[in-house]
Amino acid sequence: MKIVLAALVSALLSISAFAADSACLTTAAEKKLSGAAKHSFVKKCVRDRCEAGATEKKLAGAVKNSFTNKCITEGLEPFCTEQAVSKKLAGAAKSSYMKKCQSGN
């Protein structure tokens, strides 16, 4: 039963993160943002959407924090990967950049 519940929660997290990231990137493109402005906008947008998703699901406490952090990390992954590639990062430099970028801070 716990395995089924864990799989369901993971699937919901993935869907929420992908939807947030896609909508945020689309909005950033519509606003013609680039560079630091785009980076800041996408991070804030993904964070806001993940927090709204946690509120919508009526999550609280540690479960809410866990959901929000995982959602932000997954939501920022495609954006951060795109940025790392454009900066031509590899190895430890890429890993460090990805960790910092996906933190949502």
C-alpha positions, -999 to +999 in steps of 0.1 A: +000+000+000+028+024+009+045+017-025+013+025-044+009+058-024+046+067-031+042+061-068+010+082-069+027+111-051+057+109-074+035+110-105+016+140-092+048+158-084+062+152-118+030+165-135+029+196-113+065+204-119+063+200-157+032+221-160+047+248-139+079+249-158+062+249-192+038+277-183+066+298-167+089+294-197+060+303-221+052+334-201+089+344-200+091+341-238+059+361-242+074+389-220+106+386-241+127+382-210+163+372-212+194+368-190+190+375-153+155+388-157+144+355-173+162+335-147+146+354-118+111+353-134+112+316-141+124+307-105+098+329-089+070+316-112+079+279-106+081+286-068+047+303-068+030+276-088+045+249-066+033+267-034-001+271-049-002+234-058+006+225-022-021+248-009-046+234-034-038+199-022-043+212+014-009+200+025+007+213+057+039+211+077+067+188+066+046+172+038+040+207+023+077+216+025+087+183+010+062+186-018+071+223-026+109+216-026+106+186-049+082+204-072+106+234-074+136+212-081+118+192-108+102+223-123+135+241-126+154+211-140+148+217-177+154+255-174+186+249-154+199+223-179+193+246-208+213+273-189+241+249-181+244+239-218+244+275-230+272+282-205+290+251-217+294+237-182+305+201-176+315+178-148+317+193-113+310+228-125+277+217-141+267+197-110+274+227-088+255+250-111+225+227-113+223+223-075+224+260-070+200+267-099+174+241-088+175+253-051+150+280-061+169+306-041 
